[in-house]
Amino acid sequence: MSDDNVVDFAAAGTRHLQRRQQEQKEERVDAMRARFAAALPDKPTPVKDYFKKKRKQKKR
């Protein structure tokens, strides 16, 4: 057998472990992004918009 086909399981295992850990980190980051997007409003100034709307209603 030639040495070209020899697999170093320690190195392959380390690469696989690192890749799997990186994928898990990316999944956690994506989940955090989704939670923040759901929790925070889309408008940059929801309070100001609310007060403007209230003032408009008072003036009518």
KOLVEXBA-698017 format. One record per atom (N, C-alpha, C): residue number from 1; residue in one letter; x, y, z. Coordinates in steps of 0.001 Angstrom, whole numbers. Example, Ala and Ser with C-alpha at 12.3 -4.5 7.8 and 13.67 -1.06 7.14 Angstrom:
2
- 1,A,13190,-5690,7800
- 1,A,12300,-4500,7800
- 1,A,13200,-3300,7800
- 2,S,12850,-2250,7080
- 2,S,13670,-1060,7140
- 2,S,12900,30,7870
This chain:
60
- 1,M,835,-1182,0
- 1,M,0,0,0
- 1,M,878,1243,0
- 2,S,406,2245,-676
- 2,S,1197,3473,-709
- 2,S,768,4386,436
- 3,D,1644,5297,791
- 3,D,1358,6219,1896
- 3,D,449,7366,1473
- 4,D,137,7477,167
- 4,D,-721,8558,-315
- 4,D,-2163,8379,134
- 5,N,-2588,7162,373
- 5,N,-3975,6889,734
- 5,N,-4191,6768,2243
- 6,V,-3198,7073,3028
- 6,V,-3312,6958,4477
- 6,V,-4051,8181,5015
- 7,V,-5040,7921,5859
- 7,V,-5836,8996,6443
- 7,V,-5401,9186,7888
- 8,D,-5077,10402,8235
- 8,D,-4736,10723,9622
- 8,D,-6039,11054,10346
- 9,F,-6533,10106,11131
- 9,F,-7831,10274,11781
- 9,F,-7819,11386,12825
- 10,A,-6697,11628,13444
- 10,A,-6616,12711,14427
- 10,A,-6842,14057,13749
- 11,A,-6189,14275,12624
- 11,A,-6346,15543,11904
- 11,A,-7740,15648,11296
- 12,A,-8240,14558,10732
- 12,A,-9575,14576,10125
- 12,A,-10635,14798,11193
- 13,G,-10463,14175,12347
- 13,G,-11418,14357,13438
- 13,G,-11428,15777,13951
- 14,T,-10257,16379,14041
- 14,T,-10157,17766,14492
- 14,T,-10838,18712,13508
- 15,R,-10599,18498,12224
- 15,R,-11244,19342,11200
- 15,R,-12757,19194,11258
- 16,H,-13226,17954,11408
- 16,H,-14665,17709,11467
- 16,H,-15270,18374,12697
- 17,L,-14590,18259,13826
- 17,L,-15067,18867,15061
- 17,L,-15121,20388,14929
- 18,Q,-14076,20984,14367
- 18,Q,-14053,22440,14186
- 18,Q,-15161,22894,13248
- 19,R,-15381,22152,12165
- 19,R,-16438,22517,11217
- 19,R,-17808,22426,11883
- 20,R,-18023,21365,12662
- 20,R,-19308,21193,13338
- 20,R,-19525,22284,14378
- 21,Q,-18479,22641,15127
- 21,Q,-18596,23715,16115
- 21,Q,-18902,25046,15438
- 22,Q,-18283,25303,14288
- 22,Q,-18532,26545,13557
- 22,Q,-19975,26597,13074
- 23,E,-20497,25480,12587
- 23,E,-21892,25434,12137
- 23,E,-22843,25682,13299
- 24,Q,-22532,25123,14473
- 24,Q,-23376,25346,15646
- 24,Q,-23351,26806,16060
- 25,K,-22188,27435,16000
- 25,K,-22083,28858,16340
- 25,K,-22912,29693,15368
- 26,E,-22828,29381,14079
- 26,E,-23599,30127,13085
- 26,E,-25095,29946,13299
- 27,E,-25518,28745,13679
- 27,E,-26936,28520,13954
- 27,E,-27392,29349,15151
- 28,R,-26548,29420,16193
- 28,R,-26907,30229,17363
- 28,R,-26995,31705,16996
- 29,V,-26065,32183,16171
- 29,V,-26084,33584,15756
- 29,V,-27346,33870,14936
- 30,D,-27699,32965,14043
- 30,D,-28916,33153,13255
- 30,D,-30153,33177,14143
- 31,A,-30181,32318,15149
- 31,A,-31317,32304,16075
- 31,A,-31392,33611,16860
- 32,M,-30223,34130,17272
- 32,M,-30203,35403,17998
- 32,M,-30681,36540,17103
- 33,R,-30245,36535,15845
- 33,R,-30701,37572,14909
- 33,R,-32212,37540,14758
- 34,A,-32766,36343,14647
- 34,A,-34217,36205,14488
- 34,A,-34935,36712,15740
- 35,R,-34407,36396,16921
- 35,R,-35039,36854,18165
- 35,R,-34992,38375,18271
- 36,F,-33850,38971,17940
- 36,F,-33749,40432,17996
- 36,F,-34665,41088,16975
- 37,A,-34761,40518,15795
- 37,A,-35641,41082,14771
- 37,A,-37091,41016,15222
- 38,A,-37464,39963,15911
- 38,A,-38845,39830,16397
- 38,A,-39105,40775,17565
- 39,A,-38103,41010,18402
- 39,A,-38290,41816,19606
- 39,A,-38236,43312,19328
- 40,L,-37380,43727,18408
- 40,L,-37212,45153,18152
- 40,L,-38123,45607,17017
- 41,P,-38676,46789,17132
- 41,P,-39575,47279,16076
- 41,P,-38824,47613,14795
- 42,D,-39558,47600,13701
- 42,D,-38960,47938,12410
- 42,D,-38708,49430,12286
- 43,K,-39595,50218,12877
- 43,K,-39438,51666,12788
- 43,K,-38327,52124,13727
- 44,P,-37531,53095,13315
- 44,P,-36466,53570,14197
- 44,P,-36987,54443,15340
- 45,T,-38170,55071,15182
- 45,T,-38680,55978,16214
- 45,T,-40143,55668,16533
- 46,P,-40453,54535,17107
- 46,P,-41859,54207,17369
- 46,P,-42487,55120,18413
- 47,V,-41723,55586,19399
- 47,V,-42278,56440,20446
- 47,V,-42629,57806,19878
- 48,K,-41705,58372,19098
- 48,K,-41990,59675,18483
- 48,K,-43207,59594,17572
- 49,D,-43305,58526,16795
- 49,D,-44451,58362,15906
- 49,D,-45744,58258,16700
- 50,Y,-45707,57587,17831
- 50,Y,-46887,57440,18680
- 50,Y,-47332,58807,19206
- 51,F,-46389,59607,19692
- 51,F,-46738,60916,20230
- 51,F,-47228,61861,19127
- 52,K,-46642,61774,17946
- 52,K,-47119,62592,16827
- 52,K,-48559,62244,16495
- 53,K,-48862,60986,16500
- 53,K,-50225,60534,16204
- 53,K,-51192,61052,17274
- 54,K,-50800,61007,18539
- 54,K,-51647,61493,19627
- 54,K,-51882,62996,19500
- 55,R,-50819,63752,19158
- 55,R,-50968,65201,18996
- 55,R,-51918,65533,17852
- 56,K,-51816,64773,16782
- 56,K,-52715,64982,15650
- 56,K,-54166,64775,16057
- 57,Q,-54400,63748,16859
- 57,Q,-55768,63456,17287
- 57,Q,-56285,64553,18207
- 58,K,-55434,65135,19053
- 58,K,-55841,66206,19945
- 58,K,-56247,67450,19165
- 59,K,-55538,67766,18092
- 59,K,-55774,68988,17328
- 59,K,-57082,68920,16541
- 60,R,-57570,67763,16285
- 60,R,-58815,67640,15492
- 60,R,-60009,68124,16228
